[in-house]
Amino acid sequence: MRRLACLIAACAALAGCGGSDERPARSPAAASGAPAKLPPQATPQPLNYVAGAKAALAGGAIAVVDVTNRVGVAPRTLDVNREQRLSALRWTGWGSPRTIGRGDVRTLVCDPNCARGTLEESTATIVLSAPRTCGGERYYTRASMTFEEQKTGKTRAPATYLRMPPC
């Protein structure tokens, strides 16, 4: 399967290298020696502050931004990736350089695919760390999570993501 994908990519690349003597038209900027314009920056998505988060940040608290752009200070729920949501979180050491949260995790098991997958529930531990300042406010920037897989009893450490507001 991988060879097929590489072969298709190679064919696509070579298709653009045909035997034509035509040269691509140059843009007016390139002809004048002016630098080409860059495409516009992606539009940052707005942050969704949970109740009390803005006031807590203004008071010097550290917040976290989850993958859905929800901002919270010691939040009870946290979306850590596309397939997992933490809930009923209880935090130890919030506001320190490293905080630990324990709670429940719901995992979408994408077998045979995500649309037909099942939800599994378990307990999880998440560690947030590396607070950084952005626009005068502080946010945790790193996360690691572990949970026990219900069916096998194995401990898993899935990819866990946080967002930073645009600084």
BELURDA-V624169 format. One record per pair of residues at least 4 apart in sequence whose C-alpha atoms are under 8 Angstrom apart, sorted by the first residue. I is the first residue (numbers start at 1). GAP is how many residues later the second one is. If there is no record, write none. Layout:
i;gap
I;GAP
I;GAP
This chain:
i;gap
1;4
2;4
3;4
4;4
5;4
6;4
7;4
8;4
9;4
10;4
11;4
12;4
13;4
14;4
26;4
26;5
27;4
28;4
29;4
29;5
29;6
29;7
30;4
30;5
30;6
44;122
45;24
46;23
47;22
47;23
47;24
47;118
48;21
48;22
48;23
49;4
49;5
49;21
49;22
49;23
50;20
50;21
50;22
52;4
53;4
53;10
53;18
53;19
53;20
54;4
55;4
56;4
56;5
56;17
57;4
57;5
57;6
57;16
57;80
57;81
58;79
60;77
60;78
61;12
61;34
61;76
61;77
62;11
62;32
62;33
62;69
62;75
62;76
62;77
62;78
63;8
63;9
63;10
63;11
63;75
63;76
63;77
64;7
64;8
64;9
64;10
64;75
64;76
64;77
64;98
64;99
65;4
65;5
65;6
65;7
65;74
65;75
65;97
65;98
65;99
65;100
66;4
66;5
66;12
66;13
66;14
66;95
66;96
66;97
67;12
67;13
67;14
67;15
67;94
67;95
67;96
68;11
69;94
74;16
74;17
74;20
75;14
76;10
76;11
76;12
76;13
76;14
77;8
77;9
77;10
77;11
77;12
78;7
78;8
78;9
79;5
79;6
79;7
80;4
80;5
80;6
80;80
80;81
80;82
81;4
81;78
81;79
81;80
83;23
83;24
83;25
83;26
84;21
84;22
84;23
84;24
85;20
85;21
85;22
86;17
86;18
86;19
86;20
86;38
87;16
87;17
87;18
88;14
88;15
88;16
89;12
89;13
89;14
89;15
90;11
90;12
90;13
91;8
91;9
91;10
91;11
92;7
92;8
92;9
93;5
93;6
93;7
94;4
94;5
94;6
95;4
97;32
97;33
97;34
98;29
98;30
98;31
98;32
99;28
99;29
99;30
100;25
100;26
100;27
100;28
101;24
101;25
101;26
102;21
102;22
102;23
102;24
103;20
103;21
103;22
104;17
104;18
104;19
104;20
105;16
105;17
105;18
105;19
105;42
106;13
106;14
106;15
106;16
107;12
107;13
107;14
108;6
108;9
108;10
108;11
108;12
109;5
109;8
109;9
109;10
109;11
110;4
110;5
110;6
110;7
110;8
111;5
111;6
111;7
112;4
112;5
113;4
120;30
121;29
122;25
122;26
122;27
122;28
123;24
123;25
124;21
124;22
124;23
124;24
125;20
125;21
125;22
126;17
126;18
126;19
126;20
127;16
127;17
127;18
128;12
128;13
128;14
128;15
128;16
129;11
129;12
129;13
129;14
130;10
130;11
130;12
131;7
131;8
131;9
131;10
131;11
132;6
132;7
132;8
132;9
133;4
133;5
133;6
134;4
134;5
134;31
134;32
134;33
135;32
139;25
140;22
141;21
141;22
141;23
142;19
142;20
143;17
143;18
143;19
144;13
144;15
144;16
145;12
145;13
145;14
145;15
146;9
146;10
146;11
146;12
147;8
147;9
147;10
148;5
148;6
148;7
148;8
149;4
149;5
149;6
149;7
150;4
